[in-house]
Amino acid sequence: MHLGRGGLKGAVGCWGRAGAGPDPGPPPALPVADMLLLKKQTADISSVYELREKLGSGAFSEVVLAQERGSAHLVALKCIPKNALRGKEALVENEIAVLRRVNHPNIVALEDVHESPSHLYLAMELVTGGELFDRIMERGSYTEKDASHLVAQVLGAVSYLHSLGIVHRDLKPENLLYATPFEDSKIMVSDFGLSKIQAGNMLGTACGTPGYVAPELLEQKPYGKAVDVWALGVISYILLCGYPPFYDESDPELFSQILRASYEFDSPFWDDISESAKDFIRHLLERDPQKRFTCQQALQHLWISGDAASDRDILGSVSEQIQKNFARTHWKVSVRRGRGRALPSGRCGPCSLGAGVSRSLTPLFRSGPSTPPRSCATSGSWARARRASRPPSRLRLATATPVS
C-alpha cells in the first residue's frame, strides 16, 4: 500500500474475448480451498492491529493505517466486508494467490491475510515515498540516466513476475510508487488486481488501462507476458518526454493508433533524447508480440545495461509536459459509481478490489457508436491539453475502425 499524496486508485475493467474461454485459474499449489486455510481467523481485528487513521475508501472496502500489536510495525490494512465480496470471491482469491507467490524488493508485498466473521483483511506493505510523477516534478534535475535507472528497476520486477508465470496486465505510472521519501528510494510495482497466473496457456480476457494496452489484446487474440513489455514501452516513452505515445479523445481512435503502433518521436521534445533510448522504445513498442523484446532482452539493452543513456538534464521539458498532460485533477479521476474518495495523504495501490475505479470496455467491441466512461488518459480535457502542447502533425489522425 502507498502512503503518499494523491487519490484512491484501483483496477480498470476487463472485457471477455468471444470464444477465448476463461483465463486459467490459480495454480494447483494454491487452490481456493487451500487459500482459506492460509487466512488467519480472528474474532476482532483490533486484537491484532491498532487501527489508526483512515487512508481511503472505495466502493467495496476501506484502507486504514494500522500498527501491529506488540510492535511498531505499520501496515496499510485493507478491510473488505464479506457481504461486498458476494459474487467476487474469485477476484480477491486470485489476487491473494498471486501476491502470496511474490517476494521481490521492487514489488509491494502482501504481508498477511486475516478473516473475521464479517470481514476479510489484507495487510499490505506500507510505502511512503509518493508517486512516480510527483517525485519527478520535485527533482532538482532529471536525466535519461535517471529514467533508465527507473525502468531497469521495473523491468527487474516484471521479469521476476514473468519467471513465476505471472502477467501483471495493468502496468502504468500510477502503479509505480516510491518506497521512501528519500532521494535514493527504490521504485515499487503495485496493484495486482488484474494480474493473472499464466498456467501454460495464453490468456484471453482483455484487461488494462486504455493507453497502455498492447495491440494483440485489442485484437482479442490470446496473449501473454508480452503485453507487460508493451506497457513498459509506453511508460518508458512517457518518462523521456512527459506525454504518452498514443492519445485521442475517442477510445476507438486511440485503439486504432495502438493497433497500428502509430507513434512518433516528435521534435523538439525528442531532439535531445539519445538514439539508444529511441531504439530501446522501438523494441518494446514492437507491433508483433513474437518480435517484441522480452524483459530479459530489454535488461540487456545498452540503454539499460550500458552507458548509452544521456546525462543531459531534461527536467524542464519533461516536467512541463507532465503538468500539461497528467494534471492531478485529471489523472486521479474515478469513473465508476461509488467512486473512491481522495486519500488525505496517499492512495492504496496493490489491492484494487473495490478501490473505486473500474471500467468495462465491452461496448468498444460492439458495432455502432458507444460512449463508455473514459479514463483520465483519454478524457476530453486531457486531449485538449495535448493539442496545446503537441505538434500539429500529430493531430491528423486516421479514421478509426471499431475492433470486431
C-alpha positions in Angstrom: 0.0 0.0 0.0 1.1 3.6 -0.6 1.1 6.4 1.9 2.0 9.4 -0.2 -0.1 12.1 -1.9 -2.9 11.6 -4.3 -6.3 9.9 -4.7 -7.6 6.4 -4.4 -6.9 4.2 -7.4 -7.9 0.7 -8.4 -8.2 -1.7 -11.2 -9.6 -0.9 -14.6 -12.2 -3.3 -16.0 -11.9 -6.4 -18.1 -13.8 -7.5 -21.1 -14.2 -11.0 -22.4 -13.0 -12.3 -25.8 -15.5 -14.2 -27.7 -14.5 -17.9 -27.9 -11.5 -17.4 -25.7 -12.9 -19.1 -22.7 -12.0 -18.2 -19.1 -8.4 -17.5 -18.1 -6.7 -20.3 -16.2 -7.4 -20.0 -12.5 -5.0 -20.0 -9.6 -2.4 -22.8 -9.9 -2.9 -26.2 -8.3 -0.5 -25.2 -5.5 -2.9 -22.6 -4.2 -6.5 -23.5 -4.9 -9.2 -21.6 -3.2 -9.7 -24.3 -0.6 -6.1 -24.0 0.5 -6.2 -20.3 0.4 -8.9 -20.3 3.0 -6.5 -22.3 5.3 -3.9 -19.6 4.9 -6.2 -16.9 6.2 -5.7 -16.2 9.9 -9.0 -16.4 11.7 -9.8 -13.6 14.2 -12.9 -12.6 16.1 -11.8 -9.0 16.2 -9.1 -7.4 14.0 -8.4 -4.8 16.7 -6.8 -7.7 18.8 -4.2 -8.0 16.0 -3.7 -4.4 14.9 -4.2 -1.0 16.5 -6.3 0.8 13.8 -5.1 4.4 13.2 -6.4 6.9 10.7 -8.4 6.0 7.6 -6.3 6.3 4.5 -9.1 6.0 1.9 -12.2 4.1 0.8 -13.7 2.6 -2.3 -16.9 1.0 -3.4 -16.3 -2.2 -1.5 -13.6 -1.5 1.0 -11.7 0.9 3.1 -8.0 1.2 3.9 -6.6 2.2 7.3 -3.2 2.7 8.7 -2.7 0.0 11.3 0.1 -0.8 13.8 0.7 -4.4 14.7 0.0 -5.1 18.4 3.2 -5.6 20.3 5.4 -4.0 17.8 6.0 -0.7 16.0 5.3 -2.3 12.6 2.9 -0.4 10.3 0.8 -1.7 7.5 -1.9 -0.5 5.2 -4.8 -2.6 6.1 -7.5 -3.2 3.5 -10.8 -4.0 5.1 -13.3 -5.8 2.9 -16.8 -6.6 4.2 -17.8 -10.1 3.2 -21.2 -9.0 2.0 -19.4 -6.9 -0.5 -17.5 -9.9 -1.8 -20.5 -11.9 -2.8 -20.0 -12.9 -6.5 -16.5 -11.5 -6.4 -14.8 -14.1 -4.3 -12.7 -15.5 -7.2 -11.3 -12.0 -7.9 -9.9 -11.5 -4.4 -8.7 -15.1 -4.1 -6.8 -14.7 -7.4 -5.1 -11.5 -6.2 -4.2 -13.2 -2.9 -2.9 -16.2 -4.8 -0.7 -14.0 -7.0 0.6 -11.9 -4.1 1.4 -15.0 -2.0 3.8 -16.1 -4.6 5.7 -12.8 -4.8 8.8 -11.8 -2.9 10.8 -9.1 -4.6 12.3 -5.8 -3.3 10.6 -3.8 -6.1 7.1 -5.2 -5.6 4.7 -4.1 -2.8 4.1 -7.1 -0.6 1.1 -8.8 0.8 2.2 -9.4 4.4 -0.8 -11.1 5.9 -4.4 -12.1 5.4 -6.9 -12.1 8.3 -10.5 -13.2 8.3 -13.2 -12.3 10.8 -16.9 -13.4 10.8 -17.7 -10.2 8.9 -14.6 -9.0 7.1 -11.5 -10.0 5.1 -8.4 -8.1 5.9 -5.3 -7.7 3.6 -2.3 -6.4 5.4 -0.1 -4.7 2.7 3.4 -3.4 2.9 3.3 0.4 3.6 5.3 2.5 1.2 5.7 6.2 1.9 7.6 7.8 -0.9 4.9 9.1 -3.2 4.0 8.5 -6.8 6.3 8.5 -9.8 5.2 11.7 -11.4 5.2 13.6 -8.1 8.8 12.6 -7.5 9.9 13.6 -11.0 8.3 17.0 -10.6 10.1 17.6 -7.2 13.6 16.8 -8.6 16.2 19.4 -9.0 17.4 17.6 -12.2 16.3 14.7 -14.3 18.2 12.9 -17.0 17.9 9.9 -19.3 20.2 8.0 -16.8 17.6 8.6 -14.1 14.8 7.3 -16.4 17.0 4.3 -17.4 17.5 3.5 -13.7 13.8 3.7 -13.0 12.9 1.5 -16.0 15.6 -1.0 -15.0 14.1 -1.5 -11.6 10.6 -2.0 -13.0 12.0 -4.4 -15.7 13.7 -6.4 -13.0 10.4 -6.7 -11.0 8.4 -7.6 -14.1 11.0 -10.1 -15.3 10.7 -11.7 -11.8 6.9 -11.9 -12.2 7.2 -13.4 -15.6 9.6 -16.1 -14.3 6.8 -17.1 -11.9 4.3 -17.2 -14.8 2.5 -14.0 -13.6 1.3 -11.4 -16.0 0.6 -8.0 -14.3 -1.8 -6.7 -17.0 -2.1 -3.1 -15.6 1.4 -1.6 -15.6 1.2 2.2 -15.7 2.9 5.2 -14.0 0.2 5.4 -11.3 1.1 1.9 -10.2 4.8 2.7 -9.7 5.4 4.0 -6.2 8.5 5.0 -4.2 9.3 3.0 -1.1 10.5 6.0 1.0 10.7 9.8 0.7 14.5 9.7 0.5 16.3 10.6 -2.7 17.8 7.1 -3.1 14.5 5.3 -2.7 13.7 2.3 -4.8 10.6 2.2 -7.0 7.9 -0.4 -6.3 5.3 -2.1 -8.6 1.8 -2.2 -7.1 -1.8 -3.0 -7.9 -2.2 -6.7 -8.7 -6.0 -6.5 -9.1 -5.8 -7.6 -12.8 -2.8 -9.8 -12.6 -3.0 -13.5 -13.6 -1.0 -16.6 -13.3 -0.4 -17.9 -16.8 -0.6 -21.7 -16.2 0.8 -22.8 -19.5 -1.9 -21.4 -21.7 -2.2 -18.0 -23.3 -4.6 -15.6 -21.6 -7.9 -14.5 -23.2 -9.5 -11.8 -21.1 -8.7 -8.3 -22.3 -7.8 -6.2 -19.3 -5.9 -3.0 -18.6 -5.9 0.8 -19.0 -6.7 2.1 -22.5 -3.5 4.0 -23.2 -1.2 1.1 -22.1 -2.9 -2.0 -23.7 -1.0 -3.9 -26.4 -2.3 -4.4 -30.0 -2.8 -8.2 -29.6 -5.0 -7.5 -26.6 -7.2 -5.1 -28.6 -7.4 -7.6 -31.4 -8.9 -10.0 -28.9 -6.2 -12.6 -29.6 -4.7 -14.9 -27.0 -1.9 -13.1 -25.3 0.8 -13.5 -22.7 3.7 -11.7 -21.0 4.5 -9.5 -23.9 1.6 -7.2 -23.0 3.5 -6.1 -19.9 6.6 -5.3 -22.1 4.4 -3.2 -24.3 3.1 -1.3 -21.3 6.7 -0.8 -20.2 7.4 0.7 -23.6 4.6 3.2 -23.1 5.9 4.1 -19.6 9.5 4.5 -20.9 8.2 6.8 -23.6 6.4 9.0 -21.1 9.4 9.1 -18.8 11.5 10.6 -21.5 9.1 13.3 -22.8 6.2 13.7 -20.4 3.4 12.7 -22.7 2.1 9.3 -24.0 2.8 7.8 -27.4 -0.8 7.1 -28.1 -3.7 9.5 -27.4 -7.1 10.7 -28.6 -10.4 11.9 -27.2 -12.1 8.9 -28.8 -11.3 5.4 -27.5 -11.8 3.8 -30.9 -9.4 6.3 -32.4 -6.9 5.7 -29.6 -7.1 2.0 -30.2 -6.6 2.5 -33.9 -3.3 4.2 -33.2 -2.3 1.3 -30.9 -3.3 -1.3 -33.4 -1.1 0.4 -36.0 1.7 1.0 -33.4 1.5 4.6 -34.7 3.7 6.9 -32.7 6.4 9.4 -33.3 9.5 10.9 -31.6 8.2 14.5 -32.0 10.5 17.5 -32.4 11.5 19.4 -30.3 10.6 17.1 -27.4 12.8 14.2 -28.5 15.6 16.2 -30.1 17.9 15.8 -27.1 17.0 12.2 -26.4 19.6 9.6 -27.4 19.2 7.2 -30.3 19.8 4.4 -27.9 16.7 5.4 -25.9 14.6 5.5 -29.0 15.9 2.1 -30.1 15.0 0.7 -26.8 11.5 2.0 -27.0 11.1 0.7 -30.6 11.9 -2.8 -29.4 9.3 -2.6 -26.6 6.6 -1.0 -28.8 7.0 -3.6 -31.4 3.7 -4.4 -33.1 4.4 -8.1 -33.3 4.5 -9.7 -29.8 6.7 -12.5 -31.2 9.4 -9.9 -32.2 8.9 -7.7 -29.1 11.7 -7.8 -26.6 11.2 -9.9 -23.5 12.1 -8.4 -20.1 15.4 -10.2 -20.2 16.3 -8.8 -23.6 15.3 -5.3 -22.5 17.5 -5.6 -19.4 20.4 -6.4 -21.7 19.9 -3.4 -24.0 22.7 -0.8 -23.7 20.3 1.9 -22.7 19.7 -0.1 -19.6 22.8 -2.2 -19.0 25.5 0.1 -20.5 26.4 3.8 -20.7 24.2 4.8 -23.6 21.7 6.9 -21.6 22.5 10.6 -21.8 23.2 12.6 -18.7 21.7 15.8 -20.2 19.2 17.4 -17.9 15.7 17.1 -19.4 13.7 18.0 -16.3 12.3 21.3 -17.7 10.8 19.8 -20.8 9.5 16.6 -19.1 8.0 18.3 -16.1 6.3 20.8 -18.3 4.7 18.1 -20.4 3.7 16.0 -17.3 2.0 19.1 -15.9 0.1 19.6 -19.2 -0.8 16.0 -19.9 -1.2 14.4 -16.5 -2.6 17.2 -14.3 -3.6 15.7 -10.9 -7.2 16.6 -11.3 -7.3 14.5 -14.5 -5.1 11.5 -13.7 -6.8 10.9 -10.3 -10.3 10.7 -11.6 -12.6 7.8 -10.8 -15.0 6.7 -13.4 -17.4 4.4 -11.6 -20.4 4.9 -9.5 -19.4 4.6 -5.8 -16.2 6.5 -6.5 -13.2 6.2 -4.3 -12.5 9.3 -2.2 -9.2 11.0 -2.3 -6.9 9.9 0.5 -5.9 12.6 3.0 -2.3 11.7 2.5 -2.0 9.0 -0.1 -3.6 6.2 -2.1 -3.6 2.5 -1.9 -2.3 0.7 -4.9 -1.8 -3.1 -4.8 -5.1 -4.4 -3.7 -7.7 -3.0 -6.1 -10.9 -4.8 -5.3 -13.5 -2.1 -4.6 -10.9 0.7 -4.8 -13.4 2.8 -6.8 -12.0 2.8 -10.3 -13.4 0.3 -12.7 -14.1 0.3 -16.4 -15.7 -2.2 -18.7 -14.7 -1.6 -22.3 -17.0 -4.2 -23.8 -19.1 -1.5 -25.7 -16.0 -0.7 -27.8 -16.2 -4.1 -29.4 -19.8 -3.9 -30.4 -21.0 -2.4 -33.7 -22.3 1.1 -33.7 -21.5 4.1 -31.6 -20.8 3.9 -27.9 -19.7 6.4 -25.3 -18.5 4.5 -22.2 -16.8 6.4 -19.4 -13.3 7.3 -20.4 -10.3 7.1 -18.1 -8.3 10.2 -17.4 -5.8 9.2 -20.1 -8.4 9.7 -22.8 -10.6 12.4 -21.3 -11.6 15.4 -23.3 -9.8 17.8 -21.0 -6.6 15.8 -21.2 -6.8 15.7 -25.0 -7.4 19.4 -25.2 -4.2 19.9 -23.2 -2.4 17.5 -25.5 -3.5 19.7 -28.5 -1.9 22.7 -27.0 1.4 21.0 -26.4 1.9 18.7 -29.3 3.0 19.3 -32.9 0.1 19.8 -35.3 1.1 16.8 -37.4 0.2 14.5 -34.5 -3.4 15.8 -34.7 -4.1 14.4 -38.2 -5.4 11.0 -37.3 -6.8 8.3 -39.5 -10.5 7.4 -39.0 -10.7 4.6 -36.6 -12.5 1.3 -37.4 -14.1 -0.3 -34.4 -12.5 -3.6 -33.4 -14.7 -6.5 -34.2 
